[in-house]
Amino acid sequence: MGKRILVVDDERNVRHMLDEYLRGHGYDVQTATNGREALIAARQFFPDLVLLDVMMPEMDGLEFVRHFRQESNTPVIFLTARIEETEKVVGLELGGDDYVTKPFGMRELLARVKAVLRRTSNAVVEQERFAVGDVVLDKSRRRVEVSGAEIRLTPTEFMLLAVLIAHPGRVYSRAQLLERLHDIAVEGVERTVDVHIRNLRAKIEPDAGTPRYVETVFGAGYRFAEPTS
């Protein structure tokens, strides 16, 4: 079978629809009805991607991610009928990688799935290593070290850092970074980049309030700091 996808949704018809559609496109699929079931399933199924409803009984999607991120960096795409920006930001801050709003088209969902899996797979395949100052990023091993200590990043955070550290001093706009992250055009969610940058800084910076590595260029975007001589 192909890549493994865990579908988590309390609506039976949604689970069945996604199971059937994704299997038809070569994916290996397992389903769960809530976050509690999904945690158990993930420990046995080892998914490459999680499609996750937000509003569910017993344990909702956000609570699932809080627990799941302590165990795994597997990418998560939220499925939600609610479109408030605050909810999206919370989900991204917890470690989500993308959002698809219900009702969604199956072709759009498949494109999002392929994009997230592609950037994750590319990070594994490419044999590149970058060392700038105290930060070392090894794409072949999907490993990041800061001052010799390994730092665990989500796939989105890893890809974002990989883009920035490859060209220290180069400024990337939010739109450019968003395009690199999604591999497809996504409108109106450039704030997504700010959330991921904040999460990344919290993990790699000695003081996230005064970043040493990932710098903000006001009115332009972000860059990785050039090494000091």
FILOMI-842411 format. One record per residue: residue number from 0; x, y, z of N, C-alpha, C in turn. Coordinates in steps of 0.2 Angstrom, whole numbers, plus 5000, padded with zeros to 4 digits. Layout:
<bafis>
BAFI resi  nc1  nc2  nc3 cac1 cac2 cac3  cc1  cc2  cc3
BAFI  NUM    X    Y    Z    X    Y    Z    X    Y    Z
...
</bafis>
This chain:
<bafis>
BAFI resi  nc1  nc2  nc3 cac1 cac2 cac3  cc1  cc2  cc3
BAFI    0 5004 4994 5000 5000 5000 5000 5004 5006 5000
BAFI    1 5001 5012 4999 5005 5018 4999 5006 5021 5006
BAFI    2 5006 5028 5006 5007 5031 5012 5001 5030 5017
BAFI    3 5002 5030 5023 4997 5029 5028 4994 5035 5031
BAFI    4 4987 5035 5030 4983 5041 5033 4978 5039 5038
BAFI    5 4978 5042 5044 4973 5041 5049 4968 5047 5048
BAFI    6 4962 5045 5047 4956 5049 5047 4952 5049 5053
BAFI    7 4952 5055 5056 4948 5055 5063 4942 5060 5062
BAFI    8 4936 5057 5063 4930 5061 5062 4924 5058 5066
BAFI    9 4920 5061 5069 4915 5058 5073 4909 5056 5068
BAFI   10 4909 5059 5062 4903 5058 5057 4905 5052 5053
BAFI   11 4901 5047 5054 4902 5040 5050 4903 5041 5042
BAFI   12 4898 5046 5040 4898 5047 5032 4905 5050 5030
BAFI   13 4907 5054 5034 4914 5058 5032 4919 5053 5032
BAFI   14 4920 5049 5038 4925 5043 5038 4924 5039 5032
BAFI   15 4918 5036 5031 4917 5032 5025 4919 5035 5018
BAFI   16 4917 5041 5017 4919 5045 5011 4926 5045 5010
BAFI   17 4930 5048 5015 4937 5049 5015 4941 5042 5014
BAFI   18 4939 5037 5018 4942 5030 5018 4941 5028 5010
BAFI   19 4935 5028 5008 4934 5025 5001 4938 5029 4996
BAFI   20 4938 5036 4996 4941 5040 4991 4949 5040 4992
BAFI   21 4952 5040 4998 4959 5039 4998 4962 5033 4996
BAFI   22 4958 5027 4998 4960 5021 4996 4960 5020 4989
BAFI   23 4955 5023 4985 4955 5023 4978 4961 5027 4975
BAFI   24 4964 5031 4979 4970 5034 4976 4977 5031 4979
BAFI   25 4976 5025 4981 4982 5022 4983 4985 5023 4990
BAFI   26 4981 5026 4995 4983 5027 5002 4981 5021 5006
BAFI   27 4984 5020 5011 4982 5015 5016 4979 5019 5022
BAFI   28 4973 5017 5023 4969 5022 5028 4966 5018 5034
BAFI   29 4966 5021 5040 4963 5019 5046 4959 5025 5049
BAFI   30 4954 5023 5052 4949 5028 5054 4948 5028 5062
BAFI   31 4946 5033 5065 4945 5034 5072 4939 5039 5073
BAFI   32 4935 5038 5078 4929 5042 5079 4930 5048 5084
BAFI   33 4936 5048 5087 4937 5054 5092 4945 5054 5093
BAFI   34 4947 5059 5097 4954 5060 5098 4957 5054 5102
BAFI   35 4953 5052 5107 4956 5047 5111 4957 5040 5107
BAFI   36 4952 5038 5103 4953 5033 5099 4959 5034 5094
BAFI   37 4960 5040 5092 4965 5042 5087 4972 5041 5090
BAFI   38 4973 5043 5096 4979 5042 5100 4981 5034 5100
BAFI   39 4977 5030 5102 4978 5023 5102 4980 5020 5095
BAFI   40 4976 5023 5090 4977 5020 5083 4984 5022 5080
BAFI   41 4986 5029 5082 4992 5031 5079 4998 5027 5082
BAFI   42 4997 5025 5088 5003 5021 5091 5004 5014 5088
BAFI   43 4998 5012 5085 4999 5005 5081 5000 5006 5074
BAFI   44 4997 5011 5071 4996 5012 5064 5002 5016 5061
BAFI   45 5005 5020 5065 5011 5024 5063 5009 5028 5056
BAFI   46 5004 5033 5056 5002 5036 5050 5008 5041 5048
BAFI   47 5007 5042 5041 5012 5047 5038 5008 5054 5038
BAFI   48 5002 5054 5039 4998 5060 5039 4991 5059 5043
BAFI   49 4989 5064 5047 4983 5063 5050 4978 5069 5048
BAFI   50 4972 5066 5046 4966 5071 5044 4962 5071 5050
BAFI   51 4961 5077 5053 4958 5077 5059 4952 5082 5060
BAFI   52 4947 5080 5062 4941 5084 5063 4942 5088 5070
BAFI   53 4940 5094 5070 4941 5098 5077 4936 5096 5082
BAFI   54 4929 5097 5080 4924 5096 5085 4922 5089 5085
BAFI   55 4924 5085 5091 4922 5078 5092 4921 5077 5099
BAFI   56 4917 5072 5101 4916 5070 5108 4922 5067 5111
BAFI   57 4922 5067 5118 4927 5064 5122 4933 5067 5122
BAFI   58 4936 5068 5116 4943 5071 5115 4942 5075 5108
BAFI   59 4942 5081 5108 4942 5085 5102 4949 5085 5098
BAFI   60 4949 5088 5092 4955 5088 5088 4961 5092 5091
BAFI   61 4959 5098 5094 4964 5102 5097 4968 5098 5103
BAFI   62 4963 5095 5107 4966 5091 5113 4970 5085 5110
BAFI   63 4968 5082 5105 4972 5077 5102 4979 5079 5100
BAFI   64 4979 5085 5097 4986 5087 5094 4990 5089 5100
BAFI   65 4987 5091 5106 4992 5093 5112 4995 5087 5114
BAFI   66 4992 5081 5114 4995 5075 5116 4999 5072 5111
BAFI   67 4997 5072 5105 5000 5069 5099 5007 5072 5098
BAFI   68 5008 5079 5099 5014 5082 5097 5019 5080 5103
BAFI   69 5017 5077 5108 5022 5075 5113 5025 5068 5111
BAFI   70 5022 5065 5106 5024 5058 5104 5027 5058 5096
BAFI   71 5024 5063 5092 5026 5062 5085 5026 5069 5082
BAFI   72 5030 5069 5076 5030 5075 5072 5026 5074 5065
BAFI   73 5022 5069 5065 5018 5067 5059 5014 5073 5057
BAFI   74 5013 5075 5051 5009 5081 5049 5002 5080 5050
BAFI   75 4998 5085 5052 4991 5085 5054 4988 5090 5049
BAFI   76 4982 5088 5046 4978 5093 5042 4971 5093 5046
BAFI   77 4969 5099 5048 4963 5100 5052 4957 5100 5047
BAFI   78 4952 5097 5049 4945 5097 5045 4940 5100 5049
BAFI   79 4937 5106 5047 4933 5109 5052 4928 5113 5048
BAFI   80 4922 5113 5051 4916 5118 5048 4917 5125 5051
BAFI   81 4921 5126 5056 4922 5132 5059 4927 5136 5056
BAFI   82 4927 5142 5054 4932 5146 5050 4935 5152 5054
BAFI   83 4933 5153 5060 4936 5158 5064 4943 5158 5064
BAFI   84 4946 5164 5062 4954 5165 5062 4957 5162 5069
BAFI   85 4953 5164 5074 4956 5162 5081 4957 5155 5082
BAFI   86 4952 5151 5079 4953 5144 5080 4958 5141 5076
BAFI   87 4959 5144 5070 4964 5142 5065 4971 5143 5068
BAFI   88 4972 5149 5071 4978 5151 5074 4980 5146 5080
BAFI   89 4975 5145 5084 4976 5140 5090 4978 5133 5087
BAFI   90 4975 5131 5082 4977 5124 5079 4984 5124 5076
BAFI   91 4986 5130 5073 4993 5130 5070 4998 5131 5076
BAFI   92 4996 5134 5081 5001 5135 5087 5002 5129 5090
BAFI   93 4997 5124 5090 4998 5118 5093 5002 5113 5089
BAFI   94 5003 5115 5083 5007 5110 5079 5004 5108 5072
BAFI   95 4998 5110 5071 4994 5108 5065 4998 5111 5059
BAFI   96 4997 5108 5053 5001 5110 5047 4997 5113 5042
BAFI   97 4990 5112 5042 4986 5115 5037 4978 5114 5039
BAFI   98 4974 5118 5036 4967 5118 5037 4963 5116 5031
BAFI   99 4958 5112 5031 4953 5112 5026 4946 5113 5029
BAFI  100 4942 5118 5026 4936 5119 5029 4930 5115 5026
BAFI  101 4926 5113 5030 4920 5109 5028 4915 5114 5026
BAFI  102 4911 5112 5020 4911 5106 5016 4917 5108 5011
BAFI  103 4921 5102 5010 4927 5103 5005 4926 5099 4999
BAFI  104 4929 5101 4994 4930 5097 4988 4935 5091 4989
BAFI  105 4934 5085 4986 4938 5080 4987 4945 5081 4983
BAFI  106 4944 5084 4978 4950 5086 4974 4955 5091 4977
BAFI  107 4952 5096 4981 4956 5100 4985 4959 5097 4990
BAFI  108 4955 5093 4994 4958 5089 5000 4964 5085 4997
BAFI  109 4963 5081 4992 4968 5077 4989 4975 5081 4987
BAFI  110 4974 5087 4985 4979 5091 4983 4983 5093 4989
BAFI  111 4979 5095 4995 4982 5097 5001 4986 5091 5004
BAFI  112 4983 5085 5004 4986 5079 5006 4993 5078 5003
BAFI  113 4993 5078 4996 4999 5077 4992 5004 5082 4993
BAFI  114 5002 5088 4994 5007 5094 4996 5010 5093 5002
BAFI  115 5007 5091 5007 5010 5090 5014 5014 5084 5014
BAFI  116 5012 5079 5011 5016 5073 5011 5022 5074 5006
BAFI  117 5022 5078 5001 5027 5079 4997 5033 5083 5000
BAFI  118 5031 5088 5004 5036 5092 5007 5039 5088 5013
BAFI  119 5035 5084 5016 5038 5079 5021 5043 5074 5018
BAFI  120 5041 5071 5012 5045 5066 5009 5052 5069 5006
BAFI  121 5051 5075 5003 5057 5079 5000 5062 5080 5006
BAFI  122 5060 5082 5012 5064 5083 5017 5068 5077 5019
BAFI  123 5065 5071 5018 5069 5065 5020 5074 5063 5014
BAFI  124 5072 5064 5008 5076 5062 5003 5082 5066 5001
BAFI  125 5081 5073 5002 5087 5077 5000 5093 5076 5005
BAFI  126 5098 5075 5002 5104 5074 5006 5108 5081 5007
BAFI  127 5106 5085 5011 5109 5092 5012 5109 5093 5019
BAFI  128 5115 5097 5021 5116 5099 5028 5118 5106 5028
BAFI  129 5115 5110 5032 5117 5117 5033 5119 5118 5040
BAFI  130 5124 5122 5041 5127 5124 5048 5128 5132 5047
BAFI  131 5124 5135 5051 5125 5143 5051 5125 5145 5059
BAFI  132 5131 5147 5061 5132 5148 5068 5131 5142 5072
BAFI  133 5126 5143 5077 5125 5137 5082 5120 5132 5079
BAFI  134 5117 5134 5073 5111 5130 5071 5113 5125 5065
BAFI  135 5112 5119 5066 5113 5114 5061 5107 5110 5059
BAFI  136 5106 5110 5052 5100 5107 5050 5102 5102 5045
BAFI  137 5100 5095 5046 5102 5090 5042 5096 5087 5039
BAFI  138 5095 5088 5032 5089 5086 5029 5088 5079 5028
BAFI  139 5094 5075 5027 5094 5068 5026 5092 5064 5032
BAFI  140 5093 5067 5038 5092 5064 5044 5086 5067 5048
BAFI  141 5083 5073 5044 5077 5077 5047 5079 5078 5054
BAFI  142 5085 5081 5055 5087 5083 5062 5090 5090 5062
BAFI  143 5088 5093 5068 5090 5100 5069 5094 5100 5076
BAFI  144 5099 5104 5076 5103 5105 5082 5104 5112 5083
BAFI  145 5104 5114 5090 5106 5121 5091 5111 5120 5097
BAFI  146 5117 5123 5096 5122 5122 5101 5123 5115 5103
BAFI  147 5122 5110 5099 5124 5103 5100 5118 5100 5103
BAFI  148 5112 5103 5104 5106 5099 5107 5101 5098 5102
BAFI  149 5098 5092 5101 5093 5091 5096 5087 5095 5098
BAFI  150 5084 5098 5093 5077 5101 5093 5072 5098 5089
BAFI  151 5066 5096 5092 5061 5093 5089 5056 5098 5085
BAFI  152 5056 5098 5079 5051 5102 5075 5046 5098 5071
BAFI  153 5040 5101 5070 5035 5099 5066 5038 5099 5059
BAFI  154 5035 5095 5055 5037 5095 5047 5036 5102 5044
BAFI  155 5031 5106 5046 5031 5113 5043 5036 5117 5046
BAFI  156 5038 5117 5053 5043 5121 5055 5050 5119 5052
BAFI  157 5051 5112 5051 5057 5110 5048 5058 5113 5041
BAFI  158 5053 5112 5037 5053 5115 5031 5054 5122 5030
BAFI  159 5051 5126 5035 5052 5133 5035 5059 5135 5037
BAFI  160 5062 5132 5042 5069 5133 5044 5073 5131 5038
BAFI  161 5072 5125 5035 5076 5123 5029 5076 5128 5023
BAFI  162 5071 5132 5022 5070 5137 5017 5075 5143 5019
BAFI  163 5074 5145 5025 5077 5151 5028 5085 5150 5028
BAFI  164 5087 5144 5031 5094 5143 5033 5098 5142 5027
BAFI  165 5095 5140 5021 5098 5138 5015 5101 5144 5012
BAFI  166 5098 5150 5014 5101 5157 5011 5101 5162 5016
BAFI  167 5106 5162 5021 5106 5167 5026 5107 5174 5023
BAFI  168 5103 5178 5026 5103 5185 5024 5097 5187 5019
BAFI  169 5095 5182 5015 5090 5183 5010 5083 5184 5013
BAFI  170 5079 5189 5011 5073 5190 5014 5067 5187 5010
BAFI  171 5063 5183 5014 5057 5180 5011 5051 5183 5013
BAFI  172 5047 5185 5008 5040 5188 5010 5036 5182 5013
BAFI  173 5031 5184 5017 5026 5179 5019 5023 5175 5014
BAFI  174 5021 5178 5008 5018 5175 5003 5023 5170 5000
BAFI  175 5030 5171 4999 5035 5167 4996 5035 5161 5001
BAFI  176 5036 5162 5008 5036 5156 5012 5030 5152 5012
BAFI  177 5024 5155 5012 5018 5151 5012 5018 5147 5005
BAFI  178 5020 5149 5000 5020 5146 4994 5025 5140 4994
BAFI  179 5031 5141 4998 5036 5135 4999 5033 5130 5003
BAFI  180 5029 5132 5008 5026 5127 5013 5021 5123 5010
BAFI  181 5016 5126 5006 5010 5122 5004 5011 5119 4997
BAFI  182 5016 5122 4993 5017 5119 4986 5011 5121 4981
BAFI  183 5005 5124 4984 4999 5125 4980 4997 5132 4983
BAFI  184 4993 5136 4978 4991 5143 4980 4986 5143 4985
BAFI  185 4987 5146 4991 4982 5147 4996 4981 5154 4997
BAFI  186 4975 5157 4997 4974 5164 4998 4972 5166 5005
BAFI  187 4974 5172 5007 4971 5175 5013 4974 5172 5020
BAFI  188 4979 5168 5020 4981 5165 5026 4989 5166 5027
BAFI  189 4991 5172 5025 4998 5174 5026 5000 5174 5034
BAFI  190 4995 5175 5038 4996 5175 5045 4999 5168 5048
BAFI  191 4997 5163 5044 4999 5156 5045 5007 5156 5046
BAFI  192 5011 5160 5042 5018 5160 5042 5020 5163 5049
BAFI  193 5017 5168 5051 5019 5171 5058 5018 5167 5063
BAFI  194 5013 5162 5063 5012 5157 5068 5017 5152 5068
BAFI  195 5019 5150 5063 5024 5145 5062 5031 5148 5064
BAFI  196 5032 5154 5062 5039 5157 5064 5039 5158 5072
BAFI  197 5033 5160 5075 5033 5161 5082 5035 5154 5085
BAFI  198 5032 5148 5083 5033 5142 5086 5040 5140 5085
BAFI  199 5043 5141 5079 5050 5140 5077 5055 5143 5082
BAFI  200 5053 5150 5083 5058 5154 5087 5057 5151 5095
BAFI  201 5052 5149 5097 5051 5146 5104 5055 5140 5105
BAFI  202 5057 5137 5099 5061 5131 5100 5068 5131 5099
BAFI  203 5070 5136 5094 5077 5137 5093 5081 5143 5096
BAFI  204 5077 5148 5097 5080 5154 5100 5082 5154 5107
BAFI  205 5087 5156 5109 5089 5157 5116 5084 5161 5120
BAFI  206 5082 5167 5116 5077 5171 5119 5072 5173 5113
BAFI  207 5066 5170 5113 5062 5171 5107 5060 5178 5106
BAFI  208 5060 5182 5112 5058 5189 5112 5063 5193 5108
BAFI  209 5069 5191 5108 5074 5195 5104 5078 5190 5100
BAFI  210 5075 5188 5094 5078 5182 5090 5085 5183 5088
BAFI  211 5089 5178 5088 5096 5179 5086 5096 5176 5079
BAFI  212 5092 5171 5077 5093 5167 5071 5088 5169 5066
BAFI  213 5081 5169 5067 5076 5170 5063 5074 5177 5064
BAFI  214 5076 5182 5059 5075 5189 5060 5069 5191 5056
BAFI  215 5065 5196 5059 5060 5200 5056 5062 5206 5052
BAFI  216 5061 5206 5046 5062 5212 5042 5056 5216 5041
BAFI  217 5055 5221 5044 5048 5224 5045 5046 5227 5038
BAFI  218 5040 5225 5036 5037 5227 5030 5039 5223 5024
BAFI  219 5044 5218 5026 5046 5214 5020 5045 5206 5021
BAFI  220 5047 5204 5027 5046 5197 5029 5051 5194 5034
BAFI  221 5054 5188 5032 5059 5185 5037 5065 5183 5034
BAFI  222 5071 5183 5038 5077 5180 5035 5081 5176 5041
BAFI  223 5085 5172 5039 5090 5169 5043 5096 5173 5044
BAFI  224 5098 5175 5050 5103 5179 5051 5110 5177 5048
BAFI  225 5114 5181 5045 5120 5179 5042 5125 5178 5048
BAFI  226 5129 5173 5047 5134 5172 5053 5139 5178 5054
BAFI  227 5140 5179 5060 5145 5185 5062 5152 5182 5061
BAFI  228 5156 5186 5059 5163 5185 5058 5167 5184 5064
</bafis>
